Structures are given as structure tokens and as C-alpha cells.
């Protein structure tokens, strides 16, 4: 694809765009038959989830991927993981809420955001970039992160939700 993805720093004012991207990603996942990853309800219809996304976006460093000025992807870098994952024990940056608008899958949006996250982590003088993801659906998302240069570390579960932590030295 020769679609040009640009990445800009986001902020709390981008919360509506971040939620719209997450909602679109849920719709895309459900269309692929993947309902266990992020459920079947849009993020924006779940008040506690909206509060969590708002807190992460406000406290972290959100990044917005755009194509022709249209927000098509997002991730937020934080200095620590969510409460369900132990910190690394060294300085790290953690990828939270990586998502691509369903209409733009296959355009390299996620890869561009992850490459930017690695560059930003390096720029900050930190050498460890980590992420966690849904490990169900035959491990397709885990394999995606491995193709992006991440290595599996610990598996975990939150209730009956299987997760995988991955890391990348930058």
C-alpha cells in the first residue's frame, strides 16, 4: 500500500476520535467473528470503559495516526502497564489502546504507530517497549506483534480473558 500514514501527538481533546477508532475496531473485530477480544458493545457505550480510556489518554502520551487528515488509528504510551500486569522493574513505555479504524485495516496503520512508539521510547532514553494483547483467536494478534519485532514474555488471564505480554528492546 502506498497510503501515507502520518502520526501526530494527541491530547485529551482527541478523546472523541480515540473512542470512535476503538468503536470501529470493535465493529471490525466482531465482523471477523472475534467477540472475546473487546466484546460486542462499542467502547463509547460503556461508561467505565470511557472513564478508563479518558484517564489513560489524559495521563499518558496519546498518538493519532491520520490518512489525509482523518484520524484512522491510535495508541497511548504510558510509563507503566495497566493494573493487571506487573511493571517491568526497569524504565519502560507501555502501549495502551492500540487500534485501527476498521475501514483502514491493511493500510499499515498499526505498524506505523508501533514504529513511532519504538522511536518515541528511544527518544525518551528508555530501552524497553512493552504491550499486552488478547491471546485467543488462535494467537493471531500475538503473531502480529511478533511480526512487528516484539517477543513473547508472560501469559496471563483476567477472568477468562487470555492475555500475552510482549516486549521489544529499542
Backbone as JSON, one array per atom type, in Angstrom:
{
  "sequence": "XXXXXXXXXXXXXXXXXXXXXXXXXXXXXXXXXXXXXXXXXXXXXXXXXXXXXXXXXXXXXXXXXXXXXXXXXXXXXXXXXXXXXXXXXXXXXXXXXXXXXXXXXXXXXXXXXXXXXXXXXXXXXXXXXXXXXXXXXXXXXXXXXXXXXXXXXXXXXXXXXXXXXXXXXX",
  "N": [[0.84, -1.19, 0.0], [0.48, 2.21, -0.78], [-0.46, 4.21, 0.8], [-0.23, 7.15, 2.65], [0.59, 7.37, 5.92], [0.39, 9.52, 8.58], [1.61, 10.62, 11.74], [0.61, 12.13, 14.68], [1.02, 13.97, 17.75], [-1.35, 13.42, 20.24], [-4.03, 14.47, 22.43], [-6.07, 15.23, 25.36], [-8.19, 16.43, 24.07], [-8.63, 14.84, 21.92], [-10.15, 12.7, 22.66], [-12.77, 11.96, 21.76], [-12.22, 11.19, 19.11], [-10.44, 9.07, 19.58], [-12.14, 7.27, 20.94], [-13.99, 6.83, 18.87], [-12.39, 5.49, 17.0], [-11.71, 3.2, 18.5], [-14.31, 2.15, 18.82], [-14.92, 1.57, 16.14], [-12.98, -0.36, 15.68], [-13.9, -2.42, 17.36], [-16.28, -3.06, 16.02], [-15.18, -3.99, 13.59], [-13.65, -6.2, 14.49], [-15.74, -7.81, 15.5], [-17.09, -8.3, 13.12], [-15.27, -9.99, 11.99], [-15.7, -12.19, 13.44], [-14.59, -12.19, 15.93], [-15.27, -11.86, 19.08], [-14.52, -12.07, 21.68], [-12.28, -10.57, 22.27], [-12.54, -7.63, 22.59], [-15.15, -7.52, 23.26], [-18.66, -7.03, 22.39], [-19.96, -4.67, 22.45], [-19.79, -1.18, 21.68], [-16.97, 0.77, 22.73], [-17.6, 3.38, 23.51], [-20.14, 3.15, 24.56], [-19.93, 2.16, 27.04], [-19.74, 3.25, 30.15], [-17.72, 2.95, 32.28], [-15.56, 2.03, 30.82], [-15.15, 4.16, 29.09], [-14.34, 6.06, 30.97], [-11.9, 4.86, 31.77], [-10.42, 4.9, 29.34], [-10.32, 7.67, 28.96], [-8.81, 8.42, 31.22], [-6.35, 7.09, 30.75], [-5.59, 8.27, 28.3], [-5.38, 10.94, 29.11], [-3.43, 10.87, 31.14], [-1.32, 9.6, 29.89], [0.72, 9.48, 26.88], [-0.85, 10.19, 24.15], [-1.13, 9.15, 20.73], [-2.01, 9.87, 17.43], [-2.84, 8.41, 14.42], [-3.08, 9.45, 11.09], [-4.69, 9.6, 7.9], [-4.67, 11.49, 5.12], [-5.45, 13.62, 6.79], [-7.48, 12.54, 8.32], [-8.38, 10.94, 11.31], [-7.25, 7.68, 11.84], [-6.14, 5.75, 13.38], [-4.83, 4.85, 16.63], [-2.79, 5.03, 19.57], [-1.73, 4.91, 22.96], [1.03, 5.82, 24.86], [2.34, 4.85, 27.93], [4.08, 5.19, 31.09], [3.95, 2.88, 32.5], [2.34, -0.39, 32.79], [-1.18, -1.4, 32.58], [-3.25, -2.07, 35.5], [-3.46, -4.83, 35.72], [-1.13, -6.05, 34.93], [2.19, -6.68, 35.93], [4.66, -4.17, 36.63], [7.72, -3.68, 34.76], [10.08, -3.54, 36.22], [12.12, -1.97, 35.48], [12.83, 1.11, 33.72], [10.26, 1.73, 31.37], [8.17, 1.91, 28.44], [4.78, 1.62, 27.76], [2.47, 0.22, 25.57], [-0.79, 1.2, 25.1], [-4.2, 0.72, 24.31], [-3.99, 0.36, 21.44], [-5.28, 0.74, 18.28], [-6.93, 0.41, 15.13], [-8.99, 2.11, 12.88], [-11.65, 0.33, 11.55], [-12.15, 0.59, 8.8], [-9.69, 0.99, 7.7], [-7.97, -1.15, 7.91], [-5.17, -3.04, 6.91], [-3.75, -1.02, 5.76], [-1.37, -0.42, 6.94], [-1.46, 1.02, 9.31], [-1.36, 0.26, 12.08], [1.25, -0.83, 12.19], [2.74, 1.47, 11.58], [2.12, 3.07, 13.79], [3.23, 1.5, 15.86], [5.94, 1.5, 15.13], [6.43, 4.21, 15.46], [6.0, 4.36, 18.22], [8.17, 2.86, 19.15], [10.29, 4.5, 18.28], [9.73, 6.83, 19.73], [9.99, 5.89, 22.34], [12.72, 5.27, 22.37], [13.69, 7.88, 21.91], [13.07, 9.05, 24.33], [14.98, 7.96, 25.9], [14.59, 5.47, 26.91], [14.76, 1.94, 26.96], [13.04, -0.22, 26.79], [10.11, -1.38, 25.4], [6.84, -2.3, 25.9], [3.88, -4.34, 25.51], [0.55, -5.58, 25.87], [-1.75, -8.13, 24.86], [-4.73, -9.65, 23.48], [-4.81, -13.1, 23.62], [-6.31, -15.08, 22.53], [-8.24, -16.45, 19.76], [-6.68, -18.13, 18.09], [-4.2, -17.01, 18.55], [-3.64, -14.91, 16.8], [-3.29, -12.11, 17.09], [-1.09, -12.0, 18.79], [0.83, -13.11, 17.09], [0.87, -11.07, 15.18], [2.07, -8.94, 16.63], [4.55, -10.13, 17.05], [5.51, -10.15, 14.44], [5.98, -7.48, 14.25], [8.28, -7.11, 15.61], [8.27, -7.69, 18.33], [8.71, -9.76, 21.27], [7.46, -12.62, 22.88], [6.69, -12.68, 26.35], [5.4, -13.03, 29.29], [2.42, -14.93, 29.83], [-1.0, -14.32, 30.75], [-4.1, -14.13, 32.58], [-7.2, -12.47, 32.73], [-9.87, -12.91, 34.47], [-11.67, -14.91, 32.37], [-10.33, -14.13, 30.16], [-7.77, -14.52, 27.95], [-4.45, -13.4, 27.97], [-1.4, -11.97, 26.59], [1.83, -10.86, 27.25], [4.18, -8.87, 25.58], [7.45, -7.84, 24.53], [9.8, -5.39, 23.38], [13.05, -4.52, 22.67], [14.49, -1.39, 22.27]],
  "CA": [[0.0, 0.0, 0.0], [1.23, 3.46, -0.78], [-1.2, 5.18, 1.58], [0.67, 7.84, 3.57], [0.11, 7.48, 7.29], [1.13, 10.49, 9.39], [1.33, 10.44, 13.16], [0.73, 13.37, 15.45], [0.75, 13.9, 19.19], [-2.74, 13.67, 20.6], [-4.27, 15.04, 23.75], [-7.42, 14.98, 25.86], [-9.17, 16.92, 23.08], [-8.81, 13.77, 20.92], [-10.87, 11.59, 23.27], [-13.87, 11.53, 20.89], [-11.62, 10.48, 17.97], [-9.91, 7.8, 20.09], [-13.28, 6.39, 21.17], [-14.56, 6.45, 17.57], [-11.49, 4.48, 16.43], [-11.91, 1.98, 19.28], [-15.63, 1.63, 18.45], [-14.8, 1.0, 14.8], [-12.19, -1.59, 15.81], [-14.8, -3.44, 17.91], [-17.15, -3.48, 14.91], [-14.38, -4.78, 12.65], [-13.37, -7.48, 15.14], [-16.98, -8.59, 15.54], [-17.32, -8.73, 11.74], [-14.34, -11.1, 11.74], [-16.07, -13.28, 14.34], [-13.79, -12.08, 17.16], [-16.07, -11.13, 20.05], [-13.95, -12.21, 23.02], [-11.17, -9.64, 22.5], [-13.01, -6.37, 23.17], [-16.59, -7.6, 23.46], [-19.53, -6.72, 21.26], [-20.5, -3.32, 22.63], [-18.8, -0.11, 21.44], [-16.32, 1.35, 23.91], [-18.28, 4.62, 23.9], [-21.41, 2.87, 25.24], [-19.61, 1.57, 28.36], [-19.22, 4.38, 30.94], [-16.47, 2.67, 32.99], [-14.51, 1.93, 29.8], [-14.89, 5.54, 28.65], [-13.54, 6.67, 32.04], [-10.56, 4.3, 31.7], [-9.76, 5.45, 28.16], [-10.06, 9.09, 29.23], [-7.71, 8.52, 32.19], [-5.11, 6.68, 30.09], [-5.24, 9.3, 27.31], [-5.01, 12.17, 29.82], [-2.21, 10.66, 31.91], [-0.27, 9.09, 29.03], [1.06, 10.24, 25.67], [-1.61, 9.63, 23.04], [-0.68, 9.41, 19.37], [-3.09, 9.68, 16.46], [-2.43, 8.19, 13.03], [-4.03, 10.06, 10.15], [-4.53, 9.49, 6.46], [-5.32, 12.67, 4.54], [-6.01, 14.44, 7.86], [-8.56, 11.82, 9.0], [-7.86, 10.01, 12.31], [-7.51, 6.3, 11.44], [-5.55, 4.83, 14.34], [-4.4, 5.48, 17.87], [-2.23, 4.31, 20.71], [-1.24, 5.78, 24.03], [2.2, 5.33, 25.58], [2.36, 5.17, 29.36], [5.32, 4.73, 31.7], [3.7, 1.61, 33.18], [1.18, -1.09, 32.24], [-2.43, -1.35, 33.34], [-3.16, -2.69, 36.83], [-3.48, -6.29, 35.62], [0.2, -6.5, 34.52], [3.24, -6.15, 36.81], [5.67, -3.34, 35.98], [8.89, -4.43, 34.29], [11.23, -3.48, 37.13], [13.08, -1.04, 34.85], [12.05, 2.07, 32.94], [9.61, 1.17, 30.19], [6.99, 2.55, 27.88], [3.78, 0.58, 27.56], [1.47, 0.54, 24.55], [-2.17, 1.0, 25.56], [-5.29, 1.04, 23.37], [-3.63, 0.4, 20.02], [-6.44, 0.37, 17.46], [-7.07, 0.97, 13.78], [-10.35, 2.21, 12.37], [-11.9, -0.85, 10.74], [-12.11, 0.89, 7.36], [-8.31, 1.2, 7.27], [-7.14, -2.34, 8.1], [-4.4, -3.37, 5.72], [-3.06, 0.18, 5.27], [-0.13, -0.22, 7.69], [-1.66, 1.99, 10.38], [-0.83, -0.29, 13.32], [2.7, -0.92, 12.07], [3.27, 2.83, 11.67], [2.02, 3.51, 15.19], [4.2, 0.77, 16.67], [7.27, 2.03, 14.78], [6.52, 5.51, 16.13], [6.13, 4.1, 19.66], [9.56, 2.45, 19.37], [11.13, 5.69, 18.11], [9.45, 7.73, 20.85], [10.59, 5.25, 23.52], [14.17, 5.51, 22.22], [13.92, 9.32, 22.07], [12.96, 9.34, 25.75], [16.09, 7.33, 26.6], [14.1, 4.22, 27.51], [15.11, 0.87, 26.02], [12.06, -1.3, 26.81], [8.73, -1.1, 24.97], [6.02, -3.5, 26.13], [2.47, -4.3, 25.13], [-0.15, -6.84, 26.09], [-2.82, -8.3, 23.9], [-5.61, -10.81, 23.52], [-4.07, -14.27, 23.14], [-7.24, -16.02, 21.92], [-8.35, -16.41, 18.29], [-5.5, -18.81, 17.56], [-2.99, -16.22, 18.74], [-3.37, -14.06, 15.63], [-2.77, -10.8, 17.49], [0.26, -12.25, 19.29], [1.68, -13.27, 15.9], [1.02, -9.74, 14.58], [3.1, -8.22, 17.39], [5.86, -10.75, 16.78], [5.94, -9.64, 13.12], [6.39, -6.08, 14.45], [9.55, -7.08, 16.35], [8.09, -7.97, 19.75], [8.96, -11.13, 21.72], [6.57, -13.03, 23.98], [7.24, -12.87, 27.69], [4.47, -13.73, 30.17], [0.99, -15.07, 29.55], [-1.79, -14.01, 31.93], [-5.54, -14.16, 32.37], [-8.06, -11.59, 33.51], [-11.08, -13.72, 34.4], [-11.48, -15.93, 31.34], [-9.72, -13.44, 29.02], [-6.35, -14.87, 27.87], [-3.59, -12.33, 27.51], [0.02, -12.21, 26.38], [2.71, -9.69, 27.3], [5.29, -8.93, 24.64], [8.37, -6.74, 24.71], [10.73, -5.09, 22.3], [14.15, -3.64, 23.05], [14.62, -0.35, 21.22]],
  "C": [[0.88, 1.25, 0.0], [0.42, 4.58, -0.13], [-0.24, 5.81, 2.58], [-0.01, 8.01, 4.93], [0.99, 8.5, 7.99], [0.7, 10.31, 10.84], [1.57, 11.75, 13.87], [0.47, 13.1, 16.92], [-0.72, 14.21, 19.41], [-2.82, 14.32, 21.96], [-5.69, 14.74, 24.19], [-8.51, 15.44, 24.88], [-9.45, 15.88, 21.99], [-9.61, 12.59, 21.46], [-11.99, 11.08, 22.36], [-13.32, 10.74, 19.69], [-11.08, 9.12, 18.41], [-11.06, 6.82, 20.31], [-13.91, 5.94, 19.85], [-13.7, 5.37, 16.9], [-11.66, 3.16, 17.17], [-13.26, 1.34, 18.95], [-15.59, 0.95, 17.09], [-14.03, -0.31, 14.84], [-13.05, -2.72, 16.38], [-15.72, -3.96, 16.82], [-16.41, -4.36, 13.92], [-14.09, -6.15, 13.22], [-14.61, -8.38, 15.14], [-17.34, -9.12, 14.15], [-16.43, -9.89, 11.34], [-14.65, -12.3, 12.64], [-15.31, -13.27, 15.65], [-14.57, -11.21, 18.15], [-15.46, -11.16, 21.45], [-12.85, -11.19, 23.31], [-11.63, -8.37, 23.21], [-14.52, -6.36, 23.34], [-17.36, -7.22, 22.21], [-20.13, -5.32, 21.33], [-19.43, -2.27, 22.34], [-18.21, 0.4, 22.77], [-17.13, 2.54, 24.43], [-19.6, 4.38, 24.61], [-21.2, 2.29, 26.63], [-18.97, 2.65, 29.23], [-17.89, 4.11, 31.66], [-15.3, 2.56, 32.01], [-14.16, 3.31, 29.28], [-14.02, 6.24, 29.69], [-12.1, 6.17, 31.99], [-9.79, 4.87, 30.51], [-9.4, 6.91, 28.4], [-8.88, 9.25, 30.19], [-6.38, 8.17, 31.52], [-4.65, 7.75, 29.1], [-4.75, 10.57, 27.99], [-3.67, 12.02, 30.53], [-1.03, 10.2, 31.04], [0.05, 10.03, 27.89], [0.32, 9.62, 24.49], [-1.03, 10.05, 21.69], [-1.82, 9.04, 18.43], [-2.47, 9.5, 15.08], [-3.51, 8.77, 12.13], [-3.67, 9.7, 8.72], [-5.34, 10.63, 5.87], [-6.05, 13.49, 5.6], [-7.13, 13.77, 8.64], [-7.95, 10.87, 10.03], [-8.27, 8.57, 11.96], [-6.91, 5.28, 12.41], [-5.06, 5.59, 15.56], [-3.64, 4.49, 18.74], [-1.82, 5.35, 21.73], [-0.07, 5.09, 24.7], [2.12, 5.78, 27.03], [3.67, 4.66, 29.95], [5.16, 3.41, 32.46], [2.48, 0.94, 32.55], [-0.08, -0.81, 33.04], [-2.28, -2.17, 34.62], [-3.09, -4.21, 36.8], [-2.14, -6.89, 35.17], [1.23, -5.87, 35.47], [4.19, -5.25, 36.02], [6.92, -4.16, 35.68], [10.04, -4.45, 35.28], [12.37, -2.65, 36.57], [12.24, -0.02, 34.1], [11.49, 1.42, 31.67], [8.59, 2.15, 29.66], [6.06, 1.41, 27.5], [2.75, 1.06, 26.56], [0.09, 0.2, 25.1], [-3.11, 1.42, 24.43], [-4.82, 1.27, 21.94], [-4.84, -0.06, 19.23], [-6.38, 1.09, 16.13], [-8.55, 1.01, 13.45], [-10.55, 1.05, 11.39], [-11.84, -0.62, 9.24], [-10.69, 0.96, 6.81], [-7.38, 0.02, 7.59], [-6.43, -2.65, 6.79], [-3.66, -2.18, 5.12], [-1.77, 0.48, 6.04], [-0.24, 0.74, 8.86], [-1.05, 1.5, 11.7], [0.68, -0.36, 13.31], [3.35, 0.46, 12.2], [3.23, 3.34, 13.1], [3.04, 2.79, 16.07], [5.63, 1.21, 16.37], [7.48, 3.38, 15.46], [6.71, 5.32, 17.64], [7.56, 3.69, 19.99], [10.49, 3.66, 19.28], [10.96, 6.65, 19.28], [10.07, 7.18, 22.14], [12.1, 5.48, 23.53], [14.5, 6.98, 22.48], [13.9, 9.72, 23.54], [14.09, 8.7, 26.56], [15.7, 6.05, 27.32], [14.35, 3.11, 26.49], [14.07, -0.24, 25.94], [10.67, -0.78, 26.44], [7.95, -2.39, 25.16], [4.59, -3.23, 25.72], [1.85, -5.6, 25.62], [-1.31, -6.91, 25.12], [-3.63, -9.55, 24.18], [-4.86, -11.99, 22.9], [-4.99, -15.33, 22.53], [-7.23, -15.9, 20.41], [-7.1, -16.96, 17.62], [-4.22, -17.98, 17.66], [-2.65, -15.28, 17.59], [-2.79, -12.7, 16.01], [-1.36, -10.93, 18.05], [1.22, -12.36, 18.11], [1.9, -11.93, 15.2], [2.13, -8.96, 15.31], [4.48, -8.82, 17.17], [6.39, -10.29, 15.42], [6.41, -8.19, 13.21], [7.64, -5.98, 15.32], [9.44, -7.34, 17.83], [8.33, -9.46, 20.02], [8.02, -11.43, 22.88], [7.35, -13.1, 25.29], [6.21, -13.68, 28.49], [3.05, -13.78, 29.62], [0.26, -14.76, 30.85], [-3.27, -14.17, 31.58], [-6.19, -13.12, 33.26], [-9.44, -12.23, 33.41], [-10.83, -14.84, 33.41], [-10.88, -15.34, 30.06], [-8.24, -13.79, 28.98], [-5.51, -13.73, 27.29], [-2.14, -12.76, 27.35], [0.76, -10.89, 26.47], [3.84, -9.91, 26.31], [6.17, -7.71, 24.89], [9.26, -6.6, 23.49], [11.8, -4.16, 22.86], [14.36, -2.65, 21.9], [15.9, 0.43, 21.4]]
}
